Amino acid sequence: MTWENRYLAREFTAEIPPQETVDRITGIVNYIPSQVSDNDHFWVLLTPEHTHIKKWLVDNVHYHEQTEEGKIAKENFAHLIEAPYILHCAYNTVDDSQKEFDFQIRNAFFGAGALICEIVHSGLDSTVIGCTEGFQTDKEQKRAEYKQILWDSFPKLKGLNLDPSLSVGFGYGVKHTTRDEVRENEHGHQWYSYKNSHKSPNLVTA
């Protein structure tokens, strides 16, 4: 895998990456630069044993609703459930201010970039889901459920006021190239199998 042939995986196989590779990817988390020294966010490693958390995120956070004719009315990004590993970013919210959120989102996406770089160098495929539209509906109820489901599986987080942010899934992907091809899983989730993640060139040189 190189940056030139990287793609946004929308399907993952059941093959589990070697533990050594997973450790190498997760091992950089504590060394990624941050604008603040306090932990305004945490990266939570979801493994194949955390399917219930992955599904909760897809059901309650990572989805997009739209009314455009011919489009899926509700796209749940359920390939996250297939991904054997997810590094999910949980905001550590203290004062719930705009200033705090601005720091959190910058630090989270900077961290995601560093993680994607390590995943590419490890030869694995990845997906990044930054859409948290679902969290804006019934927010307080979902916030309570979210905290509890993380506290139950990750006791070190217990007592912290956590909010969901982006998720970086990684493993062995299946490449799709057909636009508007819809996938559906056994839970009834629907999502598009392909998204062009290649932007227009924006390197400027003399």
JORA-V988647 format. One record per helix or strand of 3 or more residues. SS is the DSSP state (@ for helix, = for strand). FROM is the first residue (numbers start at 0). TO is the last residue. If there is no record, write none. Layout:
ss/from/to
SS/FROM/TO
SS/FROM/TO
//
This chain:
ss/from/to
@/18/25
@/28/30
=/40/45
@/47/59
=/62/64
=/73/75
@/78/81
=/84/91
@/97/120
=/124/128
@/132/135
@/138/152
@/154/156
=/161/170
=/181/183
=/189/191
//
